[in-house]
Amino acid sequence: MCCWSVQVVLLGVMILTAVAQDSEEKKKEEEDIGRDGRGPPQNVTVTAGVTSLTVSWYAPDKPPPYYIVNIDNRHQETQRTLVVFNNLQPCTSYDIFSVSVYEGESYLTYDSGRTLDSVPPPPQSCWFDNITSTTMTLYWQDVDFACPIISHNISLSWDVLWSDDVGSDITNTTITGDYITLLGIPPYTNVTAQVAAVTDVGYGPSTSCWNVTSQDVPGPVVITNITWFEQSLYVTWSPPEEENGVILEYSINIMNEDDTEIVTVEGTTNEAVITDLQQCVSYDITVEAATEAGWGPPSDVKNIFICETYNNMNIQDE
């Protein structure tokens, strides 16, 4: 009886020892899964470009059959330790997941990267509005862009259509808005604008637009000569110094104390003949010019008195 009891106790000890050894070996085997050199990509490095991210790493002690790298829901499978993602947005942060893929299991590591700043694309459009004879407002619309636009570079050139005056100017605005008002432009002037957006790294290509300020009434005409012949007056003048548009016509006004006669001629001529005038009568003569905006001020008055009977002709400024 005593021997049987001892045998039972020894058997129980052997069973417990075997179970314990089996549990230890299983635990050791599970630990060895992570100790056999398997693991995620090591020492991941992210190199940024304007529209690209290059992800490189070292292989774990036991390299996997392949890797998967995911950026912005795009993934690449590779057996190398480097991948390049192109066609990304500049100035943008991305989450990067790099995975070592083994048979039946995988190991993941997380990193992040940001693409570099870039010059912006050209504005989508530009145009002029609120146009008067001396002012206009330039508007533009930027495209959606990830990098902050800090200002706009405005390059202006102009051509005064009624004179030989041309010019150019560059205005660096510090506004992030979408318009600028131009002041002091001559009437009937073709203005061309080049608009470029600016980021911290510089300004990009420009968008161009143009328009013309409205015409205004012209300045005064200058009478250059008055000649009498056969009861007629031959009058010449020079165009206004400030034409302010296209001269459509001239008006020659002949006035005496009883009547006023008006003769109009086309804007392309600078002379007129006034006929059937009375002798020995004093006349006041003025000339004025008109554009589509209206009539300008008259010239200085020329007073003329003609009396052939007395062989007398007198012209005076008034």
MOCORTA-V32636 format. One record per backbone hydrogen bond with DSSP energy under -1.0 kcal/mol. NH is the residue of the N-H (numbers start at 1). CO is the residue of the C=O. E is the energy in kcal/mol with one decimal. If there is no record, write none. Layout:
NH_CO_E ; NH_CO_E
This chain:
5_1_-1.8 ; 6_2_-1.9 ; 7_3_-2.2 ; 8_4_-2.0 ; 9_5_-2.3 ; 10_6_-2.5 ; 11_7_-2.3 ; 12_8_-2.3 ; 13_9_-2.3 ; 14_10_-2.3 ; 15_11_-2.5 ; 16_12_-2.5 ; 17_13_-2.4 ; 18_14_-2.4 ; 19_15_-2.5 ; 20_16_-2.4 ; 21_17_-2.5 ; 22_18_-2.5 ; 23_19_-2.4 ; 24_20_-2.5 ; 25_21_-2.6 ; 26_22_-2.2 ; 27_23_-2.4 ; 28_24_-2.7 ; 29_25_-2.5 ; 30_26_-2.3 ; 31_27_-2.4 ; 32_28_-2.2 ; 42_58_-3.1 ; 45_56_-3.2 ; 47_54_-2.9 ; 49_52_-2.9 ; 53_85_-1.9 ; 54_47_-3.0 ; 55_83_-2.5 ; 56_45_-2.6 ; 57_81_-1.8 ; 58_42_-3.4 ; 62_37_-3.3 ; 66_101_-1.1 ; 67_78_-3.3 ; 68_99_-2.0 ; 69_76_-2.3 ; 70_97_-2.7 ; 71_74_-3.2 ; 74_71_-1.7 ; 76_69_-2.3 ; 78_67_-2.1 ; 83_55_-2.4 ; 85_53_-2.7 ; 88_51_-2.7 ; 91_116_-1.5 ; 94_113_-3.4 ; 96_111_-3.0 ; 97_70_-2.1 ; 98_109_-2.5 ; 99_68_-2.7 ; 100_107_-3.0 ; 101_66_-2.3 ; 102_105_-2.7 ; 107_100_-2.3 ; 109_98_-2.3 ; 111_96_-2.6 ; 113_94_-2.1 ; 115_92_-2.2 ; 116_49_-2.3 ; 124_141_-2.2 ; 125_141_-1.1 ; 127_139_-2.2 ; 129_137_-2.3 ; 132_135_-2.9 ; 136_182_-1.6 ; 137_129_-2.9 ; 138_180_-3.0 ; 139_127_-3.3 ; 140_178_-1.9 ; 141_125_-2.3 ; 150_198_-2.3 ; 151_198_-1.2 ; 153_196_-3.3 ; 154_171_-2.8 ; 155_194_-2.6 ; 156_169_-3.5 ; 157_192_-2.2 ; 158_167_-2.4 ; 159_190_-1.9 ; 160_165_-2.8 ; 161_188_-1.7 ; 163_160_-1.7 ; 167_158_-1.9 ; 169_156_-3.3 ; 171_154_-3.9 ; 173_152_-1.7 ; 180_138_-2.0 ; 182_136_-3.2 ; 185_134_-2.8 ; 188_214_-1.6 ; 190_159_-2.6 ; 191_211_-3.1 ; 192_157_-3.1 ; 193_209_-3.1 ; 194_155_-2.6 ; 195_207_-2.8 ; 196_153_-2.1 ; 198_151_-2.3 ; 199_202_-2.8 ; 202_199_-1.5 ; 204_197_-2.0 ; 207_195_-2.3 ; 209_193_-1.9 ; 211_191_-1.9 ; 213_189_-2.0 ; 214_132_-1.7 ; 216_244_-2.4 ; 219_242_-2.9 ; 222_238_-1.3 ; 224_236_-1.9 ; 225_236_-1.5 ; 227_234_-2.4 ; 229_232_-2.6 ; 232_229_-1.4 ; 233_274_-2.7 ; 234_227_-3.4 ; 235_272_-3.0 ; 236_225_-2.4 ; 237_270_-1.8 ; 238_222_-2.6 ; 248_290_-2.9 ; 249_290_-1.0 ; 250_265_-2.4 ; 251_288_-2.8 ; 252_263_-3.7 ; 253_286_-2.9 ; 254_261_-3.3 ; 255_284_-2.8 ; 256_259_-2.9 ; 261_254_-3.3 ; 263_252_-2.6 ; 265_250_-2.1 ; 267_248_-2.2 ; 269_266_-1.6 ; 272_235_-2.1 ; 274_233_-2.8 ; 277_231_-2.2 ; 280_306_-3.8 ; 283_304_-3.0 ; 284_255_-3.2 ; 285_302_-3.0 ; 286_253_-1.8 ; 288_251_-2.0 ; 290_249_-1.8 ; 291_294_-2.1 ; 294_291_-1.6 ; 296_289_-3.2 ; 299_287_-1.9 ; 302_285_-2.6 ; 303_316_-4.1 ; 304_283_-2.9 ; 305_314_-2.8 ; 307_312_-3.5 ; 311_308_-1.2 ; 312_307_-2.2 ; 314_305_-2.8 ; 316_303_-3.4 ; 318_301_-2.3
